[in-house]
Amino acid sequence: MPKDKFAGIDRYLLKQLGDKRFPGAVCWIGSRRVTFFYEKYGHCQVLPSRRLMLKDTIFDLASITKPLVTALSVMKLSEAKKIRLDDKAEKYIAEFKGRSLGVKTVRQLLTHTAGLPAWFPMYSIPPDKRFDYLSGADTGERKVVYSCLGYIILGKIVERAARTPLDIFFREVTKGLALSNTMFRPDPLASIAATENRDRYERAKFKSCGLRSAAGWRDYLIRGEVHDGNCFYGYRGVAGNAGLFSNVPDLVRFMRAYVGGDIIPPSSVKQMTANLTGAKNPRGLGWMLDIYPGRLSPRAYGHTGFTGTMLCFDPLKDLLVILLTNDIHPHVKPDNMPPLRRQLMKIISRIFNY
């Protein structure tokens, strides 16, 4: 495709940068074989000093961890017959037996239909009491309720079924891809985009639960540490809901291998991207489906991350879009990114004649 076809994307992202919607970004658009657009913008850090964004800057992917690590790991274990999607949670976590969560299935956890609340500061509970809390955490809902808690549980199910820590199992799953910049708990000296300064957002969420204190709040600029509070404070940087860091070159390599059936078979990819929850809030196994209705095709799937990250793939057009921003640096701006992403997808949809 001629490069000037993407001039509108460049102008749009430069305007968002000028309007201070984010300090910096890296955007990549392409297919399984070709790169159409790849540009960097702004700074990966503005406090206490400025650092320019690079095309290979590493980002905290936040909830993109859910499909890329946790759901994928479940599928690998399913292929090895170490997990069945319709197994009850209590099969892997004995602490759930006789409790409401115990009879929920792995599939329900993957599709956010297990009735779990969206969030709770698990780090406020002693480690040996956390399963006890989760075992009775049931909202009674049977529709989709997006839940980080469900993916924390799935991370533990993976560890028990694989008999190895989640991050090490993921490394084994992806070892043939040479993903040198994709990891949990990255080297702090690497080129990593900064996130929030002083963890104010987590403190406010914690306080909103009516809890009085938590030891050791981060009183410094967060960079190279996972932003998510449960992952950082509760699980030392490795959890099923968050914790993965990566950059554009690695994500392109990963997604090309994934959609090509090189990580899991095409039949498993199809299973992960099938609509299991109906039209109102379509979900696959880890993936959000029909992620940008009216912009991409209904077959498009992807995920976003709270830190300002997004990736999606549309098999109808063989189109992969990756947008990584440090939106929450130096402060969290709730609801900033969704309209920005939708507008970007509107521009992209015109380029690709949707």
Secondary structure, 3 states (H helix, E strand, C coil): CCHHHHHHHHHHHHHHHHCCCCCEEEEEEECCCCEEEEEEEEEEECCCCCEECCCCCEEECHHHHHHHHHHHHHHHHHHCCCCCCCCEHHHCCHHHCCCHHHHCEHHHHHCCCCCCCCCCCHHHCCHHHHHHHHHCCCCCCCCCCCCHHHHHHHHHHHHHHHCCCHHHHHHHHCHHHCCCCCEECCCCCCCECCCCECCHHHHHHHHHCCCCCCCCCCCCECCCCCCCHHHHHHHCCCCCCCCEEECHHHHHHHHHHHHCCCCCCHHHHHHHCCCCCCCCCCECCCCEECCCECCECCCCEEEEECCCEEEEEECCCCEEEEEEECCCCCCCCCCCHHHHHHHHHHHHHHHCCC
